[in-house]
Amino acid sequence: MRNTSGKIIAAAGIALFATLAAAQTGTQQQPQLTPEQQAEMEAWMKAGTPGAQHQALAATAGNYVVKVKQWHDPKGPVMEDSGTAKRTMTLGGRVMVEDLSCTMMGGMVPFTGHGMIGYDNVTGKYWGTWNDSMSTAVFLTEGTCDASGKNCTFTGSMNDPVKKTPIKMRMTTKWPSPTTEVFEMYTPGPDGKEFRSMEITYTKK
């Protein structure tokens, strides 16, 4: 089981880190660290310490009003909805959590979503997860931001419920102002070409 293996690896890493840290601080009777142990402990500490990217995520915490636009066809009409979103930091400033509540399909369907965004110090990339009330799946994404941190691009895929095949998606996020964020999603159209299928504008209260 992949999830179980991941938990075992994480637990082993935590145990190793705790043991080495205890040895360094002298809280347990442990032999002096070898250079290899010292380097390993420092690598774990570096991987787990929040940095500038996590601080940037924390700066977006707060309450938002959201405006949603959706297109189900490149030439089709736009459906508009509205709602609210709340963002908070968790795990000691390492992960951003977003809870969104709005309507979809032009006000016909109530919608709630739950997402997380973090930055992996090891890979040097952002990661994201998304679950919502219109699906039983989890949407996984990975991405990067430019030097300004105000233009980000993520990619991911989800399974088409009809065709049972993965659908590739591209998402962009821009901050035209400190209190305004624009999220856009691009998906394949009927002809297979990418088109903008969703836009969400977040306005911070």
Phi, psi and omega per residue, in radians:
M1 nan 2.140 -3.071
R2 -1.087 -0.738 -3.105
N3 -1.113 -0.749 3.125
T4 -1.122 -0.738 3.116
S5 -1.067 -0.717 3.131
G6 -1.088 -0.699 3.137
K7 -1.157 -0.693 3.132
I8 -1.119 -0.774 3.126
I9 -1.078 -0.782 -3.137
A10 -1.105 -0.746 -3.138
A11 -1.120 -0.695 3.117
A12 -1.116 -0.718 3.118
G13 -1.114 -0.743 3.126
I14 -1.104 -0.756 -3.140
A15 -1.097 -0.751 3.122
L16 -1.099 -0.788 -3.138
F17 -1.059 -0.783 -3.115
A18 -1.100 -0.718 -3.141
T19 -1.127 -0.793 -3.129
L20 -1.179 -0.686 3.127
A21 -1.118 -0.723 3.120
A22 -1.094 -0.682 3.122
A23 -1.121 -0.685 -3.105
Q24 -1.205 -0.644 -3.095
T25 -1.521 -0.194 3.099
G26 1.411 0.268 -3.119
T27 -1.366 -0.266 3.044
Q28 -2.298 2.750 3.109
Q29 -1.392 1.650 -3.116
Q30 -2.232 2.617 3.080
P31 -1.152 2.767 3.134
Q32 -1.059 2.489 -3.107
L33 -1.145 2.421 3.007
T34 -1.387 2.847 3.078
P35 -0.982 -0.636 3.129
E36 -1.162 -0.738 3.110
Q37 -1.136 -0.710 3.121
Q38 -1.089 -0.764 3.137
A39 -1.144 -0.673 3.135
E40 -1.157 -0.739 3.120
M41 -1.115 -0.722 3.137
E42 -1.132 -0.626 3.110
A43 -1.135 -0.757 3.115
W44 -1.118 -0.718 3.141
M45 -1.128 -0.736 3.125
K46 -1.119 -0.708 -3.130
A47 -1.152 -0.538 -3.058
G48 -1.753 0.055 -3.097
T49 -1.660 2.141 3.115
P50 -1.045 2.490 -3.125
G51 -2.217 -2.715 -3.086
A52 -1.074 -0.648 -3.130
Q53 -1.144 -0.648 3.108
H54 -1.238 -0.598 3.068
Q55 -1.146 -0.632 3.093
A56 -1.136 -0.701 3.068
L57 -1.089 -0.745 -3.123
A58 -1.088 -0.530 -3.136
A59 -1.161 -0.317 -3.139
T60 -1.636 0.034 3.117
A61 -1.124 2.565 3.131
G62 2.510 -2.967 -3.142
N63 -1.871 2.460 -3.045
Y64 -2.312 2.654 2.868
V65 -1.722 2.334 -3.093
V66 -2.090 2.489 3.030
K67 -2.082 2.165 -3.042
V68 -1.963 2.327 3.030
K69 -2.159 2.381 3.132
Q70 -2.317 2.493 3.050
W71 -2.225 2.156 3.111
H72 -1.633 -0.105 3.110
D73 -2.647 2.442 -3.130
P74 -0.949 -0.529 -3.126
K75 -1.816 0.056 -3.075
G76 -1.471 2.995 3.134
P77 -1.274 2.785 3.106
V78 -1.593 2.455 3.029
M79 -1.871 2.278 -3.065
E80 -2.022 2.429 3.126
D81 -2.471 3.004 -3.137
S82 -2.534 2.862 3.138
G83 3.135 -2.727 -3.118
T84 -2.387 2.805 3.089
A85 -2.512 2.561 3.078
K86 -2.224 2.309 3.131
R87 -2.125 2.337 3.120
T88 -2.414 2.718 3.067
M89 -1.700 2.516 3.119
T90 -2.372 3.071 3.130
L91 0.959 0.810 3.057
G92 1.165 0.615 3.117
G93 1.419 0.362 -3.104
R94 -1.740 -0.448 -3.033
V95 -2.360 2.339 3.051
M96 -1.605 2.291 3.114
V97 -1.982 2.276 3.099
E98 -2.112 2.297 3.015
D99 -2.071 2.080 -3.053
L100 -2.007 2.434 3.096
S101 -2.369 2.131 -3.128
C102 -2.781 -2.925 3.006
T103 -1.993 2.840 3.079
M104 -2.326 2.950 3.112
M105 1.027 0.740 3.099
G106 1.180 0.637 3.106
G107 1.549 0.031 -3.070
M108 -1.428 -0.502 -3.007
V109 -2.186 2.157 3.023
P110 -1.221 2.521 -2.996
F111 -2.471 2.357 2.993
T112 -2.283 2.514 -3.136
G113 -2.411 2.653 -3.125
H114 -2.368 2.101 -3.114
G115 -2.291 2.775 3.047
M116 -2.332 2.506 3.073
I117 -2.346 2.364 3.090
G118 -2.477 3.104 3.091
Y119 -2.245 2.189 -3.122
D120 -1.594 1.942 -3.137
N121 -1.100 -0.437 -3.088
V122 -1.353 -0.841 -3.116
T123 -1.470 -0.348 -3.087
G124 1.291 0.429 -3.131
K125 -2.296 2.703 3.007
Y126 -1.421 2.684 3.047
W127 -2.320 2.711 3.138
G128 -2.526 2.617 3.003
T129 -2.239 2.674 3.122
W130 -2.593 2.288 2.997
N131 -2.273 2.570 3.093
D132 -2.633 3.067 -3.032
S133 -1.384 0.041 3.094
M134 -1.920 0.214 -3.109
S135 -2.692 2.731 3.029
T136 -1.879 0.134 -3.095
A137 -1.783 2.964 3.004
V138 -1.956 2.378 -3.126
F139 -1.787 2.089 -3.096
L140 -1.911 2.314 -3.133
T141 -2.337 2.837 3.095
E142 -2.527 2.518 -3.111
G143 -2.876 -3.090 -3.139
T144 -2.403 2.852 3.069
C145 -2.179 2.722 3.116
D146 -1.322 -3.137 -3.066
A147 -1.050 -0.551 -3.139
S148 -1.320 -0.348 -3.095
G149 1.329 0.110 -3.072
K150 -1.863 0.032 3.111
N151 -2.391 1.925 -3.066
C152 -2.143 2.574 3.096
T153 -2.301 2.225 3.117
F154 -2.096 2.672 3.027
T155 -2.294 2.696 3.122
G156 -2.996 -3.038 3.110
S157 -2.612 2.716 3.050
M158 -2.427 2.780 -3.098
N159 -1.512 2.258 3.082
D160 -1.215 2.087 -3.120
P161 -1.086 -0.451 -3.104
V162 -1.502 -0.934 -3.078
K163 -1.491 -0.260 -3.134
K164 1.065 0.551 3.112
T165 -2.208 2.696 -3.126
P166 -1.158 2.473 3.038
I167 -1.967 2.096 3.122
K168 -1.381 2.443 -3.130
M169 -2.328 2.642 3.063
R170 -2.232 2.345 3.140
M171 -2.172 2.435 3.054
T172 -2.158 2.579 3.080
T173 -2.317 2.280 3.113
K174 -2.305 2.630 3.095
W175 -2.053 1.597 3.105
P176 -1.171 -0.344 3.067
S177 -2.666 2.880 -3.117
P178 -1.054 -0.380 -3.099
T179 -1.949 0.100 -3.115
T180 -2.242 2.264 3.116
E181 -2.228 2.381 3.141
V182 -2.100 2.070 3.114
F183 -1.854 2.321 3.099
E184 -2.256 2.442 3.093
M185 -2.062 2.367 3.136
Y186 -2.086 2.245 -3.125
T187 -2.319 2.867 3.117
P188 -1.207 2.393 3.073
G189 -1.532 -3.059 3.139
P190 -0.996 -0.503 -3.140
D191 -1.597 0.072 3.129
G192 1.547 -0.170 -3.135
K193 -1.475 2.541 -3.130
E194 -1.191 2.412 3.032
F195 -2.525 2.779 3.134
R196 -1.312 2.014 -3.102
S197 -1.824 -0.277 -3.139
M198 -2.653 2.533 3.008
E199 -2.424 2.258 3.081
I200 -2.163 2.159 3.077
T201 -1.828 2.112 3.109
Y202 -1.752 2.218 3.061
T203 -2.086 2.064 -3.069
K204 -1.257 2.334 3.133
K205 -1.307 nan nan
